[in-house]
Amino acid sequence: MTRATPIRIELNEHMSEIVESAVEAGEFASPDDVVSAALTEWKVNRLLANFAPGEIDALIQEALDSGEPIDGEEAFADIERQLERHIASKSA
């Protein structure tokens, strides 16, 4: 878990009521958790805004159509072996 850095923010009355209501309803354990969730969602929305409509669906379909998944560790080990062979062939 990352260490929290204390900061001070000021919310207008409406936003404060939203935070307090979410905590009182048991949706979140603390105001910190409400703000953290809101910031996480904001980051995701910013990331998704960089894609054109349908682009994410097309990328998912491309991944599904690309064949069986491979183990990442295995793939990187294979790449490393290929690189070592390439370097060795250049040195010979």
Kinemage of the C-alpha trace (Angstrom):
@kinemage 1
@onewidth
@group {chain A} dominant
@subgroup {mainchain}
@vectorlist {calphas} color= white
{ca met a 1} P 0.000 0.000 0.000
{ca thr a 2} L 1.326 3.428 -0.865
{ca arg a 3} L 1.850 5.976 1.835
{ca ala a 4} L -0.759 8.727 1.940
{ca thr a 5} L 0.313 12.315 1.528
{ca pro a 6} L -1.902 14.709 3.458
{ca ile a 7} L -3.354 17.556 1.403
{ca arg a 8} L -6.076 20.036 2.137
{ca ile a 9} L -8.939 20.621 -0.277
{ca glu a 10} L -11.975 22.827 -0.041
{ca leu a 11} L -15.281 21.654 -1.451
{ca asn a 12} L -18.365 23.710 -2.030
{ca glu a 13} L -21.396 22.840 0.083
{ca his a 14} L -22.969 20.643 -2.590
{ca met a 15} L -19.809 18.561 -3.081
{ca ser a 16} L -19.321 18.248 0.674
{ca glu a 17} L -22.867 16.917 1.016
{ca ile a 18} L -22.200 14.339 -1.711
{ca val a 19} L -19.061 13.130 0.077
{ca glu a 20} L -20.756 13.017 3.479
{ca ser a 21} L -23.798 11.237 2.040
{ca ala a 22} L -21.637 8.555 0.396
{ca val a 23} L -19.839 7.885 3.692
{ca glu a 24} L -23.051 7.909 5.745
{ca ala a 25} L -24.693 5.483 3.290
{ca gly a 26} L -21.800 3.086 3.824
{ca glu a 27} L -20.631 3.308 0.224
{ca phe a 28} L -17.205 4.441 1.435
{ca ala a 29} L -15.358 4.140 4.721
{ca ser a 30} L -14.109 7.723 4.734
{ca pro a 31} L -14.112 10.998 2.812
{ca asp a 32} L -10.583 10.081 1.688
{ca asp a 33} L -11.978 6.960 0.007
{ca val a 34} L -14.655 9.004 -1.793
{ca val a 35} L -12.083 11.441 -3.164
{ca ser a 36} L -9.721 8.597 -4.108
{ca ala a 37} L -12.490 6.796 -6.014
{ca ala a 38} L -13.478 10.016 -7.771
{ca leu a 39} L -9.893 10.698 -8.824
{ca thr a 40} L -9.449 7.134 -10.057
{ca glu a 41} L -12.592 7.389 -12.168
{ca trp a 42} L -11.460 10.778 -13.489
{ca lys a 43} L -8.145 9.242 -14.572
{ca val a 44} L -9.932 6.379 -16.350
{ca asn a 45} L -12.289 8.805 -18.101
{ca arg a 46} L -9.333 10.888 -19.279
{ca leu a 47} L -7.637 7.773 -20.641
{ca leu a 48} L -10.788 6.590 -22.415
{ca ala a 49} L -11.367 10.056 -23.893
{ca asn a 50} L -8.264 9.524 -26.041
{ca phe a 51} L -10.019 6.780 -28.019
{ca ala a 52} L -12.463 7.342 -30.847
{ca pro a 53} L -15.923 5.780 -30.491
{ca gly a 54} L -15.644 2.074 -31.199
{ca glu a 55} L -11.839 2.068 -31.119
{ca ile a 56} L -11.590 0.195 -27.816
{ca asp a 57} L -14.081 -2.405 -29.035
{ca ala a 58} L -12.023 -2.818 -32.227
{ca leu a 59} L -8.824 -3.256 -30.199
{ca ile a 60} L -10.473 -5.849 -27.976
{ca gln a 61} L -11.734 -7.728 -31.021
{ca glu a 62} L -8.276 -7.571 -32.608
{ca ala a 63} L -6.801 -9.088 -29.446
{ca leu a 64} L -9.434 -11.834 -29.388
{ca asp a 65} L -8.811 -12.605 -33.066
{ca ser a 66} L -5.018 -12.730 -32.635
{ca gly a 67} L -5.011 -16.289 -31.326
{ca glu a 68} L -4.287 -17.987 -28.058
{ca pro a 69} L -2.710 -15.841 -25.338
{ca ile a 70} L 0.912 -16.459 -24.432
{ca asp a 71} L 2.652 -16.176 -21.105
{ca gly a 72} L 4.361 -12.786 -20.765
{ca glu a 73} L 7.398 -14.154 -18.924
{ca glu a 74} L 7.841 -16.796 -21.612
{ca ala a 75} L 7.480 -14.242 -24.399
{ca phe a 76} L 10.102 -11.926 -22.904
{ca ala a 77} L 12.481 -14.839 -22.322
{ca asp a 78} L 12.076 -15.794 -25.990
{ca ile a 79} L 12.742 -12.220 -27.114
{ca glu a 80} L 15.822 -12.101 -24.909
{ca arg a 81} L 17.132 -15.380 -26.409
{ca gln a 82} L 16.559 -14.067 -29.929
{ca leu a 83} L 18.391 -10.846 -29.086
{ca glu a 84} L 21.330 -12.753 -27.597
{ca arg a 85} L 21.549 -14.926 -30.746
{ca his a 86} L 21.417 -11.824 -32.934
{ca ile a 87} L 24.176 -10.111 -30.940
{ca ala a 88} L 26.282 -13.285 -31.012
{ca ser a 89} L 25.888 -13.578 -34.796
{ca lys a 90} L 27.068 -9.980 -35.240
{ca ser a 91} L 30.107 -10.613 -33.036
{ca ala a 92} L 31.175 -13.752 -34.893
